[in-house]
Amino acid sequence: MKFGGICITTSDAPRLAEFYKIVFDKEPLVEGEHYGFDSLAVWNPGDVKVPDNKNIWLQFFDEDIDSLYERLTREIPGIQIISPPERKPWGAYSFWFLDPDGNKIAVAQKM
């Protein structure tokens, strides 16, 4: 088995896709209410109830999280930061934030 990606369901796909467009600094592939960013997709399932429980963390890596953090806080007014860039007790240098739906995102510096 091989991991294929993650799909975030939302009742407001255009809003969430615009957020991830800024985060990834990339235009999504758009097909109706489905927005694809490589291995992450944002989708409005229509009549299917979107769960309110946001109990997962998305983990990403970046070469320079200080620069990424500065760009995101500049380009996304009101971004909800959980933890600014810092060395965590387990050794990772990372920061954490929420997307507009409350999904948690961690970005760690790639060594």
ZADO-1210 file (C-alpha; in nm, 4 decimals, padded with zeros to 6 digits):
<atoms>
<atom x="00.0000" y="00.0000" z="00.0000" code="MET" pos="1"/>
<atom x="00.1200" y="00.3538" z="-00.0777" code="LYS" pos="2"/>
<atom x="-00.0065" y="00.6772" z="00.0796" code="PHE" pos="3"/>
<atom x="-00.1899" y="00.8900" z="-00.1773" code="GLY" pos="4"/>
<atom x="-00.2782" y="01.2099" z="00.0034" code="GLY" pos="5"/>
<atom x="-00.5270" y="01.3862" z="00.2288" code="ILE" pos="6"/>
<atom x="-00.8628" y="01.5372" z="00.1403" code="CYS" pos="7"/>
<atom x="-01.0058" y="01.8012" z="00.3721" code="ILE" pos="8"/>
<atom x="-01.3829" y="01.8226" z="00.3475" code="THR" pos="9"/>
<atom x="-01.5352" y="02.1636" z="00.4070" code="THR" pos="10"/>
<atom x="-01.8597" y="02.3500" z="00.3509" code="SER" pos="11"/>
<atom x="-01.6622" y="02.6445" z="00.2032" code="ASP" pos="12"/>
<atom x="-01.4085" y="02.4993" z="-00.0401" code="ALA" pos="13"/>
<atom x="-01.3228" y="02.8272" z="-00.2197" code="PRO" pos="14"/>
<atom x="-01.2341" y="02.9992" z="00.1114" code="ARG" pos="15"/>
<atom x="-01.0220" y="02.7088" z="00.2346" code="LEU" pos="16"/>
<atom x="-00.8558" y="02.6657" z="-00.1057" code="ALA" pos="17"/>
<atom x="-00.7612" y="03.0355" z="-00.1082" code="GLU" pos="18"/>
<atom x="-00.5937" y="02.9878" z="00.2325" code="PHE" pos="19"/>
<atom x="-00.3909" y="02.6870" z="00.1114" code="TYR" pos="20"/>
<atom x="-00.3068" y="02.8701" z="-00.2111" code="LYS" pos="21"/>
<atom x="-00.1269" y="03.1294" z="00.0036" code="ILE" pos="22"/>
<atom x="00.0272" y="02.8659" z="00.2347" code="VAL" pos="23"/>
<atom x="00.1693" y="02.6608" z="-00.0539" code="PHE" pos="24"/>
<atom x="00.2305" y="02.9656" z="-00.2779" code="ASP" pos="25"/>
<atom x="00.0725" y="02.7606" z="-00.5577" code="LYS" pos="26"/>
<atom x="-00.2415" y="02.7611" z="-00.7708" code="GLU" pos="27"/>
<atom x="-00.4615" y="02.4551" z="-00.7157" code="PRO" pos="28"/>
<atom x="-00.6006" y="02.2284" z="-00.9830" code="LEU" pos="29"/>
<atom x="-00.9729" y="02.3120" z="-00.9739" code="VAL" pos="30"/>
<atom x="-01.2541" y="02.0787" z="-01.0744" code="GLU" pos="31"/>
<atom x="-01.5901" y="02.2083" z="-00.9510" code="GLY" pos="32"/>
<atom x="-01.5800" y="02.2112" z="-00.5705" code="GLU" pos="33"/>
<atom x="-01.2528" y="02.0117" z="-00.5610" code="HIS" pos="34"/>
<atom x="-00.9185" y="02.1939" z="-00.5272" code="TYR" pos="35"/>
<atom x="-00.6002" y="01.9893" z="-00.5580" code="GLY" pos="36"/>
<atom x="-00.2587" y="02.0840" z="-00.4186" code="PHE" pos="37"/>
<atom x="-00.0398" y="01.7819" z="-00.4998" code="ASP" pos="38"/>
<atom x="-00.1077" y="01.5400" z="-00.2113" code="SER" pos="39"/>
<atom x="-00.3591" y="01.7652" z="-00.0331" code="LEU" pos="40"/>
<atom x="-00.7100" y="01.8332" z="-00.1618" code="ALA" pos="41"/>
<atom x="-00.9910" y="02.0586" z="-00.0428" code="VAL" pos="42"/>
<atom x="-01.3421" y="01.9483" z="-00.1314" code="TRP" pos="43"/>
<atom x="-01.7031" y="02.0408" z="-00.0638" code="ASN" pos="44"/>
<atom x="-01.8909" y="01.7084" z="-00.0581" code="PRO" pos="45"/>
<atom x="-02.2263" y="01.8791" z="-00.1159" code="GLY" pos="46"/>
<atom x="-02.5067" y="01.7062" z="00.0735" code="ASP" pos="47"/>
<atom x="-02.2686" y="01.5111" z="00.2995" code="VAL" pos="48"/>
<atom x="-02.2329" y="01.6577" z="00.6515" code="LYS" pos="49"/>
<atom x="-01.8838" y="01.7900" z="00.7121" code="VAL" pos="50"/>
<atom x="-01.7612" y="01.6847" z="01.0601" code="PRO" pos="51"/>
<atom x="-01.7070" y="01.9603" z="01.3154" code="ASP" pos="52"/>
<atom x="-01.4405" y="01.7589" z="01.4996" code="ASN" pos="53"/>
<atom x="-01.0979" y="01.8664" z="01.3692" code="LYS" pos="54"/>
<atom x="-00.8774" y="01.6120" z="01.5468" code="ASN" pos="55"/>
<atom x="-00.5897" y="01.5674" z="01.3002" code="ILE" pos="56"/>
<atom x="-00.2609" y="01.7473" z="01.2506" code="TRP" pos="57"/>
<atom x="-00.1176" y="01.8062" z="00.9047" code="LEU" pos="58"/>
<atom x="00.2628" y="01.7913" z="00.9097" code="GLN" pos="59"/>
<atom x="00.4792" y="01.9680" z="00.6528" code="PHE" pos="60"/>
<atom x="00.8509" y="02.0357" z="00.6191" code="PHE" pos="61"/>
<atom x="01.0251" y="02.3462" z="00.4893" code="ASP" pos="62"/>
<atom x="01.3892" y="02.4470" z="00.4476" code="GLU" pos="63"/>
<atom x="01.3436" y="02.7867" z="00.6177" code="ASP" pos="64"/>
<atom x="01.0446" y="02.8034" z="00.8510" code="ILE" pos="65"/>
<atom x="01.1382" y="03.1477" z="00.9847" code="ASP" pos="66"/>
<atom x="01.0923" y="03.2941" z="00.6357" code="SER" pos="67"/>
<atom x="00.7757" y="03.0899" z="00.5815" code="LEU" pos="68"/>
<atom x="00.6353" y="03.2059" z="00.9158" code="TYR" pos="69"/>
<atom x="00.7083" y="03.5705" z="00.8304" code="GLU" pos="70"/>
<atom x="00.5434" y="03.5342" z="00.4858" code="ARG" pos="71"/>
<atom x="00.2311" y="03.3637" z="00.6218" code="LEU" pos="72"/>
<atom x="00.1804" y="03.6146" z="00.9039" code="THR" pos="73"/>
<atom x="00.2222" y="03.8963" z="00.6505" code="ARG" pos="74"/>
<atom x="00.0010" y="03.7514" z="00.3742" code="GLU" pos="75"/>
<atom x="-00.2779" y="03.5981" z="00.5878" code="ILE" pos="76"/>
<atom x="-00.4260" y="03.8649" z="00.8148" code="PRO" pos="77"/>
<atom x="-00.5514" y="03.7138" z="01.1393" code="GLY" pos="78"/>
<atom x="-00.3810" y="03.3771" z="01.0906" code="ILE" pos="79"/>
<atom x="-00.4292" y="03.1745" z="01.4084" code="GLN" pos="80"/>
<atom x="-00.0849" y="03.0795" z="01.5375" code="ILE" pos="81"/>
<atom x="-00.0809" y="02.7994" z="01.7951" code="ILE" pos="82"/>
<atom x="00.2948" y="02.8130" z="01.8501" code="SER" pos="83"/>
<atom x="00.5518" y="03.0451" z="01.6864" code="PRO" pos="84"/>
<atom x="00.8799" y="02.9039" z="01.5524" code="PRO" pos="85"/>
<atom x="01.0669" y="02.7449" z="01.8415" code="GLU" pos="86"/>
<atom x="01.2746" y="02.4414" z="01.9289" code="ARG" pos="87"/>
<atom x="01.0375" y="02.1802" z="02.0719" code="LYS" pos="88"/>
<atom x="01.1406" y="01.9549" z="02.3657" code="PRO" pos="89"/>
<atom x="01.1827" y="01.6597" z="02.1248" code="TRP" pos="90"/>
<atom x="01.4298" y="01.8579" z="01.9127" code="GLY" pos="91"/>
<atom x="01.2178" y="01.9732" z="01.6176" code="ALA" pos="92"/>
<atom x="01.2290" y="02.3389" z="01.5158" code="TYR" pos="93"/>
<atom x="00.8709" y="02.4112" z="01.4126" code="SER" pos="94"/>
<atom x="00.5632" y="02.6319" z="01.4280" code="PHE" pos="95"/>
<atom x="00.1954" y="02.5435" z="01.4421" code="TRP" pos="96"/>
<atom x="-00.1146" y="02.7199" z="01.3134" code="PHE" pos="97"/>
<atom x="-00.4815" y="02.6648" z="01.2257" code="LEU" pos="98"/>
<atom x="-00.6503" y="02.6822" z="00.8883" code="ASP" pos="99"/>
<atom x="-00.9841" y="02.8713" z="00.8668" code="PRO" pos="100"/>
<atom x="-01.1782" y="02.5508" z="00.9445" code="ASP" pos="101"/>
<atom x="-00.9713" y="02.4779" z="01.2574" code="GLY" pos="102"/>
<atom x="-00.7497" y="02.2026" z="01.1116" code="ASN" pos="103"/>
<atom x="-00.4102" y="02.2048" z="01.2816" code="LYS" pos="104"/>
<atom x="-00.0928" y="02.2437" z="01.0748" code="ILE" pos="105"/>
<atom x="00.2648" y="02.1898" z="01.1906" code="ALA" pos="106"/>
<atom x="00.5636" y="02.2975" z="00.9832" code="VAL" pos="107"/>
<atom x="00.9051" y="02.1681" z="01.0856" code="ALA" pos="108"/>
<atom x="01.2424" y="02.2749" z="00.9551" code="GLN" pos="109"/>
<atom x="01.3851" y="02.0105" z="00.7274" code="LYS" pos="110"/>
<atom x="01.7396" y="01.9317" z="00.8301" code="MET" pos="111"/>
</atoms>
